[in-house]
Amino acid sequence: MDATDKLKRYQIMEPLGSGSQGRTFRAIDRETSREVAVKVLALRKVEDWKEFDLFEREIEVLRSLDHPGIPKYIDNYASEQTGEYFLVMDLAPGITLADRMAQKRPLSEKEARQVLATALDVLEYLHSRVPPVIHRDIKPANILLGPNGRVSLVDFGGVRLALHPEGGSTMIGTLGYMAPEQLHGAATPATDIFALGATMASLHAGLEADKLPRDGLRIDLEAIMPPSALRDALVRMLDPDPTTRLSSVASVRRALAEGGQPSRPKADEASGETSAAIATTGNEDDEETAFDVTEEVAQLAKVPAPFSILVWVWAALMTGAIAVVEAVILPVVFLIMRSSHHRRRRFGPGQLERHHRRYRRTLRRHRRALQEVADRTAPSSHGPRKRLPPGDGRPPRPR
């Protein structure tokens, strides 16, 4: 069947949605009389060939996927006269979550958990492919909520060129829903986890993700959600750092399960109610331990009176001895150590050296005096020695 026949086969009806990469319409397959979705990409400029590459990638991805939460590929064709390209898919039932949000109908926590669980099933299928398929543009407009809570993920173009219809920036993803690492082109399963978390927060608050309150780089979930296991899991899904963010579907499910477990009461809150508090945790070992402690306390209560008196006397003596040590012995020891410290400070190395120098000068002075006396009284072979004037025997220094 050539392109002309296919153009006649699929009768285009009303539009379902539009984006920077094309428009999607509801159509009727005249051969089977069933409803289908037709995505149309119109090329009018040379620059549009980048969009055509992404359009072909979407066709290839959908051909390889088979999951009830993903529209199944049916056909594709082109019109040479108009320069339009067509992708035919199954029509996913339901309305987009963006339409529901526009109706001022935010999701309750129960509904949000159901949507999140079903969307995680779809992501688990995509991320388990080899290589993993990263959607990169999860948001309320690309999630359909059908009857019986069925969730469908649509639009696998992978790139959203405009942040808003009136914007001029070229960037992967949609502002508010895309992970920070998408700003420099990174895309991992954690990227989809972030976008899904932002989608859940947006649907629960009834606001677009870029309008949600922020605390630095983080979405301030405490301002829009009460404490719950869902909020705790979303906080970890929306971590701006991809290395500490929940990075897989399995980790998100564990976070939801762990958040639902009751926490053990604090010690100060459980004071006087140990047995009851341990019983609420459901831990049989802890209950047995509490029972043993109670029995030991009961046994201590049955101690004979004479033994109790001895214990009391011994405790009093020990208390008195400790008081004596604190009041008498410790101050004396402190004074001894302090006086020893002062003595060490008085005769430090510098002071001892000064004393030594003083003693050496005194010894030299006395030695010179003794030598002077000896020189005056010693006999000489040349006759009696001339008596020197008082002094050190040296001639007077000229002035």
ZAMARGU-4260 file (C-alpha; in steps of 0.2 Angstrom, whole numbers, plus 5000, padded with zeros to 4 digits):
<rodrens>
0) 5000/5000/5000 | 5008/5017/4995 | 5007/5033/5004 | 4992/5039/4994 | 4982/5024/5000
5) 4987/5026/5018 | 4982/5044/5017 | 4965/5039/5012 | 4964/5024/5025 | 4967/5035/5040
10) 4954/5048/5042 | 4960/5062/5053 | 4948/5069/5066 | 4950/5081/5081 | 4967/5085/5088
15) 4973/5076/5104 | 4988/5087/5108 | 5002/5096/5101 | 5020/5100/5105 | 5036/5107/5097
20) 5039/5090/5087 | 5022/5088/5080 | 5003/5087/5083 | 4994/5071/5088 | 4976/5068/5081
25) 4962/5055/5084 | 4959/5046/5068 | 4948/5032/5061 | 4956/5017/5052 | 4943/5014/5038
30) 4949/4996/5035 | 4946/4991/5053 | 4934/5004/5059 | 4944/5006/5075 | 4951/5022/5083
35) 4969/5026/5081 | 4981/5040/5086 | 4991/5048/5072 | 5006/5059/5075 | 5010/5072/5061
40) 5027/5080/5059 | 5027/5094/5045 | 5044/5099/5038 | 5045/5116/5031 | 5063/5122/5034
45) 5080/5114/5033 | 5083/5115/5052 | 5068/5104/5054 | 5078/5089/5049 | 5084/5088/5067
50) 5066/5085/5072 | 5064/5072/5058 | 5079/5062/5065 | 5070/5062/5082 | 5054/5057/5074
55) 5062/5042/5065 | 5070/5037/5082 | 5052/5037/5090 | 5046/5026/5076 | 5061/5014/5079
60) 5058/5013/5098 | 5039/5010/5097 | 5042/4996/5085 | 5053/4987/5098 | 5041/4990/5113
65) 5026/4979/5118 | 5018/4984/5135 | 5000/4988/5139 | 5005/5005/5146 | 5013/5010/5130
70) 5004/5014/5113 | 5008/5000/5101 | 5016/5005/5084 | 5004/5002/5069 | 5011/5011/5054
75) 5020/5026/5047 | 5020/5035/5030 | 5024/5052/5022 | 5016/5064/5010 | 5028/5071/4997
80) 5016/5085/4992 | 5015/5092/5009 | 5031/5087/5017 | 5022/5079/5031 | 5026/5063/5040
85) 5014/5052/5049 | 5016/5039/5064 | 5000/5028/5067 | 4998/5021/5085 | 4985/5013/5096
90) 4974/5026/5104 | 4977/5025/5123 | 4961/5027/5133 | 4958/5041/5145 | 4962/5059/5147
95) 4979/5066/5151 | 4983/5071/5168 | 4987/5088/5162 | 4968/5089/5157 | 4963/5083/5174
100) 4974/5096/5182 | 4966/5110/5171 | 4950/5104/5178 | 4956/5109/5196 | 4955/5090/5201
105) 4971/5087/5210 | 4975/5069/5214 | 4972/5063/5232 | 4986/5054/5241 | 4978/5037/5237
110) 4976/5041/5219 | 4994/5047/5218 | 5000/5031/5225 | 4990/5021/5212 | 4996/5032/5198
115) 5014/5031/5204 | 5013/5012/5206 | 5007/5009/5188 | 5019/5022/5180 | 5033/5013/5189
120) 5028/4997/5180 | 5030/5006/5163 | 5047/5013/5168 | 5052/4996/5174 | 5049/4989/5157
125) 5058/5003/5148 | 5073/5003/5159 | 5075/4984/5159 | 5078/4985/5140 | 5095/4983/5133
130) 5100/4996/5131 | 5088/5005/5143 | 5075/5016/5135 | 5075/5033/5144 | 5059/5043/5140
135) 5066/5060/5145 | 5050/5070/5145 | 5038/5063/5158 | 5025/5075/5163 | 5006/5076/5166
140) 5003/5080/5147 | 5012/5063/5143 | 5003/5052/5155 | 4985/5046/5151 | 4974/5040/5165
145) 4961/5028/5158 | 4947/5017/5166 | 4951/5006/5181 | 4966/5016/5184 | 4975/5011/5169
150) 4990/5022/5165 | 4998/5025/5148 | 5014/5034/5144 | 5014/5043/5127 | 5026/5054/5116
155) 5042/5045/5114 | 5050/5059/5104 | 5063/5061/5117 | 5067/5079/5114 | 5056/5094/5118
160) 5064/5109/5109 | 5054/5123/5117 | 5052/5125/5136 | 5035/5134/5133 | 5026/5137/5116
165) 5031/5156/5117 | 5049/5152/5122 | 5064/5151/5111 | 5076/5140/5121 | 5081/5123/5115
170) 5083/5110/5128 | 5079/5092/5132 | 5064/5090/5143 | 5051/5102/5150 | 5055/5115/5163
175) 5050/5110/5181 | 5050/5092/5177 | 5067/5088/5170 | 5081/5083/5181 | 5096/5096/5183
180) 5108/5084/5174 | 5097/5086/5158 | 5104/5104/5157 | 5120/5096/5150 | 5113/5082/5140
185) 5114/5068/5153 | 5100/5055/5153 | 5099/5039/5165 | 5085/5030/5173 | 5087/5042/5187
190) 5082/5056/5175 | 5065/5048/5173 | 5063/5044/5191 | 5065/5063/5195 | 5053/5068/5181
195) 5040/5055/5188 | 5042/5062/5206 | 5040/5080/5200 | 5024/5074/5190 | 5017/5066/5206
200) 5021/5082/5216 | 5013/5093/5203 | 4997/5082/5202 | 4995/5081/5221 | 4997/5100/5223
205) 4987/5105/5207 | 5001/5116/5200 | 5013/5115/5186 | 5030/5109/5193 | 5039/5126/5189
210) 5026/5134/5200 | 5029/5123/5215 | 5037/5131/5230 | 5056/5128/5231 | 5069/5127/5244
215) 5085/5130/5235 | 5086/5118/5221 | 5074/5106/5229 | 5055/5106/5228 | 5048/5110/5245
220) 5036/5096/5247 | 5033/5100/5266 | 5024/5115/5260 | 5012/5106/5249 | 5010/5088/5256
225) 5007/5082/5274 | 5019/5069/5281 | 5017/5052/5273 | 5027/5038/5266 | 5023/5045/5248
230) 5031/5062/5253 | 5046/5053/5260 | 5048/5043/5244 | 5045/5059/5233 | 5059/5068/5243
235) 5071/5055/5238 | 5065/5054/5220 | 5067/5073/5218 | 5085/5074/5225 | 5094/5086/5213
240) 5110/5076/5215 | 5108/5061/5204 | 5122/5051/5214 | 5111/5051/5230 | 5094/5051/5221
245) 5083/5035/5220 | 5090/5029/5204 | 5079/5014/5200 | 5061/5008/5200 | 5066/4995/5213
250) 5073/5008/5225 | 5057/5018/5224 | 5047/5003/5228 | 5058/5000/5243 | 5056/5018/5249
255) 5037/5017/5248 | 5037/5001/5258 | 5050/5006/5271 | 5040/5023/5273 | 5025/5013/5278
260) 5033/5004/5292 | 5029/5011/5310 | 5044/5018/5318 | 5050/5012/5335 | 5045/5025/5349
265) 5058/5036/5357 | 5065/5031/5374 | 5059/5047/5383 | 5042/5044/5376 | 5042/5026/5381
270) 5048/5029/5399 | 5037/5019/5411 | 5029/5010/5397 | 5043/4999/5391 | 5033/4983/5390
275) 5018/4991/5380 | 5030/5000/5368 | 5040/4985/5364 | 5024/4975/5361 | 5018/4987/5348
280) 5033/4984/5337 | 5028/4966/5335 | 5046/4960/5340 | 5044/4944/5350 | 5063/4944/5355
285) 5061/4962/5363 | 5045/4956/5372 | 5055/4942/5380 | 5069/4953/5385 | 5057/4965/5393
290) 5049/4951/5402 | 5066/4945/5409 | 5070/4962/5415 | 5053/4964/5424 | 5056/4947/5433
295) 5074/4952/5439 | 5066/4968/5446 | 5053/4958/5455 | 5067/4946/5462 | 5077/4961/5469
300) 5061/4967/5478 | 5061/4951/5488 | 5079/4953/5496 | 5078/4950/5515 | 5078/4965/5526
305) 5095/4962/5535 | 5104/4961/5519 | 5096/4977/5513 | 5102/4986/5529 | 5120/4980/5526
310) 5119/4986/5508 | 5112/5003/5514 | 5126/5005/5527 | 5140/5000/5514 | 5132/5013/5502
315) 5133/5026/5515 | 5151/5023/5520 | 5156/5023/5502 | 5147/5040/5500 | 5156/5047/5515
320) 5173/5041/5509 | 5170/5049/5492 | 5165/5065/5501 | 5181/5065/5511 | 5191/5062/5496
325) 5183/5077/5487 | 5183/5089/5502 | 5201/5085/5509 | 5212/5074/5499 | 5210/5082/5482
330) 5213/5100/5488 | 5229/5095/5497 | 5235/5086/5481 | 5231/5101/5471 | 5241/5113/5483
335) 5256/5101/5482 | 5256/5101/5463 | 5254/5120/5463 | 5268/5123/5474 | 5279/5111/5464
340) 5274/5120/5449 | 5280/5137/5456 | 5296/5130/5461 | 5299/5124/5444 | 5295/5141/5437
345) 5307/5149/5450 | 5322/5139/5445 | 5320/5137/5426 | 5334/5134/5414 | 5337/5153/5411
350) 5338/5157/5429 | 5350/5143/5434 | 5362/5149/5420 | 5362/5167/5427 | 5366/5160/5444
355) 5381/5150/5437 | 5388/5165/5428 | 5387/5175/5444 | 5396/5161/5454 | 5410/5160/5440
360) 5413/5179/5441 | 5414/5178/5460 | 5427/5163/5459 | 5437/5172/5446 | 5438/5188/5457
365) 5444/5178/5472 | 5456/5169/5462 | 5464/5185/5456 | 5465/5192/5474 | 5474/5176/5480
370) 5486/5177/5465 | 5490/5195/5470 | 5494/5191/5488 | 5505/5177/5482 | 5515/5188/5470
375) 5518/5201/5483 | 5525/5189/5496 | 5535/5177/5485 | 5555/5179/5487 | 5565/5184/5471
380) 5584/5179/5466 | 5587/5197/5461 | 5584/5203/5478 | 5569/5209/5487 | 5554/5211/5476
385) 5548/5228/5473 | 5532/5231/5483 | 5518/5235/5471 | 5505/5248/5474 | 5488/5241/5480
390) 5478/5235/5465 | 5479/5221/5453 | 5498/5224/5449 | 5494/5231/5431 | 5500/5248/5426
395) 5487/5261/5426 | 5477/5263/5410 | 5480/5279/5401 | 5465/5291/5401
</rodrens>
